[in-house]
Amino acid sequence: MTADHRTITLLIVDDHPVVRDGLRGMFAADPAFTVLGEASNGVEAVELALNLDPDVVLMDLRMPGGGGVEAIAELTRRAARARVLVLTTYDTDSDTLPAIEAGATGYLLKDAPRDDLFAAVRAAAEGRTVLSPAVASRLVTRVRTPAAPPPDDTLSARETEVLTLVAKGTSNRAIAAELFISEATVKTHLTHIFAKLDAKDRAAAVATGYERGILGRN
């Protein structure tokens, strides 16, 4: 039997009593929903969700005494049956992405109309993803914007040769003579080495070279 043909059970999690009262009254007025309990923080939410086994947990995010993201992650870790629908006032990347990555089924803002909230709870109970338009747009933009490639901190074979000679105390002129390159080229290699190893001078570059195992290899 699907969630559409039975009462959907809920756990309301919010640190503001007025918000919890408002949500409870809203859902209590519709026979399609039953509120099993309320929690004021994430720690209580996990305990009640495991004990009451609701279909959906309406989860606020920023709460003293235990945040929503941590609670979502814990419920996911403990394989709770309940689907978590985030209901919050925050739609920034620092809020939405961690919540969704932690295992939230949906993410809705508190300014959503009642009908949208009811529809979102029904969808969440069925395991369907629900995102407010603002959050969906933000996530799409995030996906479509490629992440910057990680900095290339790998030394080339020539740069490793230069760093090895630097470690031996060899001067730029002597390095140039040994590698048959100009002193200007040696300085260019050193500039690249310093940048890749985040070193401010020759001594720091050598120290970092040993720490990373670039130097001292057999």
C-alpha positions in Angstrom: 0.0 0.0 0.0 1.5 3.4 -0.9 1.7 6.5 1.2 -1.1 8.1 -0.8 -3.6 5.5 0.7 -2.7 5.6 4.3 -1.9 8.1 7.0 1.6 9.5 6.7 3.3 9.7 10.1 5.6 12.6 11.0 8.2 13.7 13.5 8.6 17.5 13.7 12.1 18.8 14.6 12.6 22.5 15.4 14.1 24.5 18.3 11.3 27.0 18.2 8.1 25.9 20.1 5.9 28.3 18.1 7.1 26.7 14.8 6.5 23.2 16.1 3.0 24.2 17.4 2.2 25.7 14.0 3.3 22.7 12.0 1.5 20.3 14.4 -1.7 22.2 14.0 -1.4 22.4 10.3 -0.8 18.7 9.9 -3.4 17.7 12.6 -6.1 19.5 10.6 -5.6 17.0 7.7 -6.5 13.4 8.3 -3.9 12.3 5.8 -1.2 13.0 8.4 -0.4 12.0 11.9 2.2 13.8 14.0 3.9 11.2 16.3 6.2 13.5 18.2 8.3 16.6 18.4 12.0 17.3 19.1 13.9 20.5 19.7 17.3 19.5 18.5 19.1 16.9 16.4 20.0 14.6 19.3 16.4 14.2 20.4 15.4 13.9 16.7 17.6 10.8 16.3 16.3 9.1 19.4 12.7 9.8 18.6 13.0 8.9 15.0 14.5 5.5 15.9 11.8 4.9 18.6 8.7 6.2 16.8 9.7 5.1 13.3 7.9 7.9 11.4 7.5 8.0 7.6 8.9 11.5 7.4 11.1 13.7 9.7 10.6 17.4 9.2 14.1 18.6 10.1 15.3 22.1 10.9 19.0 22.6 10.5 20.5 25.2 12.9 19.5 24.2 16.4 21.4 24.5 19.7 22.1 21.2 21.3 22.5 19.3 18.1 22.2 20.5 14.4 20.1 18.9 11.7 22.9 17.9 9.4 24.5 15.8 12.1 21.1 14.2 12.9 20.5 13.4 9.2 24.0 11.8 8.9 23.3 9.7 12.1 19.9 8.5 10.9 21.5 7.6 7.6 24.3 5.7 9.4 21.8 3.8 11.5 19.7 3.0 8.4 16.6 4.6 9.8 13.5 4.0 7.7 12.3 7.6 8.0 12.8 10.0 5.1 14.2 13.4 6.2 12.7 16.5 4.7 14.6 19.6 5.7 12.4 22.6 6.5 14.5 25.6 7.2 15.0 29.3 6.5 18.5 28.8 5.1 19.3 28.1 1.4 23.0 28.8 1.2 25.5 26.3 -0.2 26.9 25.8 3.3 23.5 24.6 4.5 21.9 22.8 1.5 24.8 20.7 0.2 25.9 19.2 3.6 22.2 18.3 4.3 21.7 16.6 1.0 25.0 14.9 1.1 24.2 13.6 4.7 21.1 11.9 3.3 18.2 14.3 3.3 15.4 13.3 0.8 14.3 16.8 0.3 14.9 20.5 1.2 12.2 23.0 1.6 12.1 26.6 2.9 9.8 27.7 5.6 8.1 30.2 3.4 6.7 27.4 1.3 2.9 27.5 0.9 1.0 24.8 2.9 0.0 22.9 -0.2 3.6 22.7 -1.3 4.6 21.5 2.1 2.0 18.8 2.1 2.9 17.7 -1.4 6.6 17.6 -0.4 5.9 15.4 2.7 3.9 13.0 0.5 6.7 12.9 -2.0 9.3 12.4 0.7 7.3 9.5 2.2 7.4 7.8 -1.2 11.2 8.3 -1.4 11.1 11.0 -4.1 13.5 14.0 -3.9 11.9 17.3 -3.2 13.8 20.6 -3.6 12.5 24.2 -3.3 13.0 26.1 -6.6 15.7 28.3 -5.0 17.6 25.3 -3.8 17.2 23.4 -7.0 18.5 26.3 -9.0 21.5 26.7 -6.7 22.3 23.0 -7.0 22.0 23.0 -10.8 24.3 26.0 -11.0 26.8 24.2 -8.7 26.7 21.1 -10.9 27.1 23.0 -14.1 30.1 25.1 -12.8 33.1 22.8 -13.0 35.3 22.8 -9.9 38.7 24.4 -10.3 41.3 21.7 -10.9 43.6 21.0 -8.0 46.9 22.8 -8.1 49.7 20.8 -9.7 52.3 20.4 -7.0 54.2 17.6 -8.7 57.7 18.4 -9.6 58.9 17.6 -13.1 62.0 15.4 -13.6 64.2 18.5 -14.2 62.8 20.4 -11.2 63.6 17.4 -9.1 67.1 17.4 -10.4 67.5 21.1 -9.6 66.0 20.6 -6.1 68.4 17.7 -5.5 71.4 19.8 -6.3 70.1 22.6 -4.2 69.8 20.2 -1.3 73.6 19.5 -1.8 74.3 23.2 -1.4 75.1 23.7 -5.1 74.9 27.3 -6.3 72.8 28.4 -9.3 75.9 28.8 -11.4 77.1 25.3 -10.6 73.6 23.8 -11.2 73.5 25.5 -14.6 76.9 24.0 -15.5 76.1 20.5 -14.3 72.7 20.4 -16.1 74.0 22.3 -19.2 71.3 25.0 -18.8 71.5 28.8 -18.2 71.4 30.4 -14.8 68.2 32.1 -15.9 66.6 28.7 -16.6 67.8 27.5 -13.1 66.1 30.5 -11.5 62.9 29.8 -13.5 62.9 26.2 -12.2 63.4 27.4 -8.7 60.5 29.8 -9.0 58.3 26.9 -10.1 59.6 24.7 -7.3 59.0 27.3 -4.6 55.4 27.8 -5.9 54.6 24.0 -6.1 56.1 23.3 -2.6 54.7 26.6 -1.1 58.2 27.4 0.0 59.6 30.9 0.4 63.3 30.1 -0.1 65.8 27.3 -0.9 66.0 26.0 2.6 62.2 25.7 2.9 62.0 24.0 -0.5 64.6 21.4 0.6 62.8 20.8 3.9 59.5 20.3 2.1 61.2 18.1 -0.5 62.3 15.7 2.3 59.0 15.8 4.0 57.2 14.8 0.9 59.7 12.1 0.0 60.8 14.0 -3.2 64.3 14.0 -1.8 66.1 11.1 -0.2 64.7 8.5 -2.5 67.0 5.6 -3.4 
